[in-house]
Amino acid sequence: MTRSALSPADRALSLYEALPYPNVPLSQSARNALGEMFKMSYTTAQYLRTHMLVPSEGKVMLNAGCGSGWETLMMAEANPGAQIVACDLSPASVKLTEERLRRHGFTDVQCYVLNVLELDRLGIQFDFISLNDVLYLLADPTEGLRAMKKVLKPEGIIRANLHSRRQRQVFLRLQEALQKVGQFDVPPAVGAKNVREFMGSLQEEVAKAVLWNPANYTEDAAILNNYLLANDKGFTIPEVFGMLQQAGLGFLSLVDMPDWSVESLFKQVPEFVRQRLETLSVMERLHLYELIRPAHRLIDFWAEHAGSSLVLPWTDADWLTGSVQFNPLLMDNTRFHQEYNKALQENRPYEMQWTGATHGRISIPAEKVRWLAPLLQGPTPVAELIQRVVELGSLTKEQATDEVLTFLTALEDFLFVMLQ
Ligand SMILES: C[S@@+](CC[C@H](N)C(=O)[O-])C[C@H]1O[C@@H](n2cnc3c(N)ncnc32)[C@H](O)[C@@H]1O
């Protein structure tokens, strides 16, 4: 067997040098990847943090471990007018990022070959840092979090994620098994070929239990980023909270929080569970969820400097005197306008993928599509919406107020609308 002299870190770098990740055509725009853009929308995360609508214009943002620049492009498209900086250990990835961003008209993005552990060498402080699918590759992810905290402005936000140990367990186990049969020591192309042979030779029920579906692994990159990923590690919710604490960071939210509802796991929540849930912290509830249904590959979160924000819930009076608007990501999205208008004209419900909602989908009944139509033009006073609902239907002012506030509050929980 050919033994390679590569350390796990060098091996990871050689993978990304040979195959910058992800392999998305340079010409592809990220604008329709709204679900991903949501996670790196500064205005969205800052609204969650402070209830303030803070535009992205002029904010300084970092995409750390940018890979092939697909994430950087999403960051640029999700945050109009922001100053974008990107870095990666792999020179080939950085080059591709520069090219991708230039191709889409973002000509002033600064790109560096740099280890995320040395971010302070840039001498820049950031309003927003995103690093997707990077932290778990570091020997000590807490060090990575500390390095980011050092370059985060006092009001800044970090979006990062770690692999879930429970969801990822099959891959983590198979990585160990494939290590034992030498497949982390051979050149990547040989390893990918051997993994196909290994998996293809398993008994059918064994292959099924280890989630092997050859159709998903026709590209070597898919095998190398899963079954043969060097340095891959998984974590539990309490571990992630502990790491944030050690790094002096505060947990703001998971980026897909409504999709982690313990209640949603039950046909009917047993009374003793319901009672206990009321006493549990956010961390304990999320942990309970992952114990029952480890469905999410990533524990994907927004964080801030510990204790830097205190957000009070809106009162009914705030709602009644405020104006409401669609999330700026939606306002900026031509497809959203077209499809919402179509639902409006055809008098039917409006549905779309929306990471901030339960199961990543939002569904608005036809009647309520009409209620919200003025928001397509811009911020609308809530009082005007209530008046509109009275005029459109058979509700009294009091009933309309109740229904509109209940509905808007639910949409605001999903960061689909925002109040100012
Ligand atoms: C799975 S890719 C993710 C790319 C990108 N963030 C995305 O989600 O599309 C991981 C990237 O992290 C980079 N990386 C790994 N360790 C790093 C480190 N210590 N400093 C900078 N980049 C690193 C790799 O070179 C690779 O491009």
The ligand as an SDF file (V2000), in Angstrom:
LIG
                    3D

 27 29  0  0  0  0  0  0  0  0999 V2000
  -16.0880   22.2390    3.2080 C   0  0  0  0  0  0  0  0  0  0  0  0
  -15.2260   23.6320    2.6020 S   0  0  0  0  0  0  0  0  0  0  0  0
  -16.4000   24.9210    2.8920 C   0  0  0  0  0  0  0  0  0  0  0  0
  -16.2820   26.0720    1.8960 C   0  0  0  0  0  0  0  0  0  0  0  0
  -17.2740   27.2080    2.1080 C   0  0  0  0  0  0  0  0  0  0  0  0
  -17.2060   27.7350    3.4380 N   0  0  0  0  0  0  0  0  0  0  0  0
  -18.6780   26.7480    1.8030 C   0  0  0  0  0  0  0  0  0  0  0  0
  -19.4450   26.4330    2.7050 O   0  0  0  0  0  0  0  0  0  0  0  0
  -19.0370   26.6860    0.6220 O   0  0  0  0  0  0  0  0  0  0  0  0
  -14.0230   23.9440    3.8560 C   0  0  0  0  0  0  0  0  0  0  0  0
  -13.0620   25.0420    3.4730 C   0  0  0  0  0  0  0  0  0  0  0  0
  -12.3640   25.4520    4.6690 O   0  0  0  0  0  0  0  0  0  0  0  0
  -11.0090   25.6860    4.3380 C   0  0  0  0  0  0  0  0  0  0  0  0
  -10.2260   25.5650    5.5700 N   0  0  0  0  0  0  0  0  0  0  0  0
  -10.0460   24.4850    6.3530 C   0  0  0  0  0  0  0  0  0  0  0  0
   -9.2940   24.7940    7.4280 N   0  0  0  0  0  0  0  0  0  0  0  0
   -9.0070   26.1200    7.3160 C   0  0  0  0  0  0  0  0  0  0  0  0
   -8.2620   27.0270    8.1130 C   0  0  0  0  0  0  0  0  0  0  0  0
   -7.6760   26.6330    9.2400 N   0  0  0  0  0  0  0  0  0  0  0  0
   -8.1680   28.3120    7.7100 N   0  0  0  0  0  0  0  0  0  0  0  0
   -8.7670   28.7160    6.5440 C   0  0  0  0  0  0  0  0  0  0  0  0
   -9.4870   27.8960    5.7480 N   0  0  0  0  0  0  0  0  0  0  0  0
   -9.5960   26.6120    6.1340 C   0  0  0  0  0  0  0  0  0  0  0  0
  -10.7000   24.6170    3.3110 C   0  0  0  0  0  0  0  0  0  0  0  0
   -9.5510   24.9390    2.5490 O   0  0  0  0  0  0  0  0  0  0  0  0
  -11.9980   24.6020    2.4940 C   0  0  0  0  0  0  0  0  0  0  0  0
  -11.9490   25.4870    1.4060 O   0  0  0  0  0  0  0  0  0  0  0  0
  1  2  1  0
  2  3  1  0
  2 10  1  0
  3  4  1  0
  4  5  1  0
  5  6  1  0
  5  7  1  0
  7  8  2  0
  7  9  1  0
 10 11  1  0
 11 12  1  0
 11 26  1  0
 12 13  1  0
 13 14  1  0
 13 24  1  0
 14 15  1  0
 14 23  1  0
 15 16  2  0
 16 17  1  0
 17 18  1  0
 17 23  2  0
 18 19  1  0
 18 20  2  0
 20 21  1  0
 21 22  2  0
 22 23  1  0
 24 25  1  0
 24 26  1  0
 26 27  1  0
M  CHG  2   2   1   9  -1
M  END
$$$$
